[in-house]
Amino acid sequence: MSGPASAARREATTTAAGNRWRELLAAWAIPAEILAAAPADPHAIPTHLFDPQHQTCSTVAVDAAAAALPNDGTVLDVGCASGAASLPLAALASHVTGVDADPAMVALFERVATAYPIDTAAVTGRWPDVAPLVEVHDVVVSHHVVYNVTELEAFVLELTAHARHRVVLEVTPRHPQTELSGLWQRFHGITRPTRPALEDLLAVLQEVGIRPVVTAASRPAPPQRQPRRLLVAFARRRLCLDPSEDPVIDAALPPDHVVPPPEVVCLWWDGRPRRPAPDGS
C-alpha cells in the first residue's frame, strides 16, 4: 500500500513551502569530491549516542503527549531510536509502537523497551512509506527527525492521520548540523547553509492546514553525559575527516556539546485519522 495510491497522495500534497524546504535541505548535500574521500559514511548514526543513559526529551513534550493520552492509550513513535520520546509515557499507555528507518535503531528500541512493563511493537522502514503498515494510535510522537525528511508534507500529514488525539514533535530551532559549520569552513573551506529552520517547518505545516501549539523548551540533563571521545568521533565522521584531526575537533567543539542540543521547541496539534477509501487505500 505504499504504491500508486500513496504516491498520488504525496504528489497531491506538494506545497510551495514544501518545495522550499526541499531546496534548503538539498543545499546540505556534501560535495561529491569530499564524500568520495570520506574515510567512513558521514550519514551513518551510531546507536551508542542514543543510548537512554545519554538521551532525554523535554518535560514540555512529555506533558503535551500525556495530556492527550487516555488511560491505557497507545503511542506511535516515528523515528524512535531508543524510545526517549515514547517510553517515558509507559506508565500511562498500554502499547507503544516504534518506527525507524535504521534497523540498528529498531533493535535498540526493542532492547530498551524490555525494561518497561508495556506491550511494544516495532516497524523497520522510512516514514511515510511504512505508514500503511501502522494502525492509528492515540498519540503520535516524533522527535528530532524532520531535518532528515525531504517530503515533509506527506510526513506530517501521515503523522496526523495516524493520531486519534494528538501529534507531538520535538525539534531544534535550527538545523542541528549548524554547530559544525565553523569546522566545515576550517577543514574544507565550505560555507554551510543556515536553513531550513523552525520558521520553514512552520511554513510547511501552515500550508497543509496544521496550526500547532509552539513552546520553547529545554531537554533535562541525561543520567550520564555522552563520552566526549564519542562526540568527537561523531563530529569527525560528519565532517568526512581522518581520526588524526580529533584533537582539533575536540578543541573546537563547545565544552557542553551534546547530540541533539538541549535547547528545543515542542510543537503539538490535534490528530485527524483518515477514513479508509472505498478501495482500502
Disulfide bonds with the S-S distance in Angstrom:
none
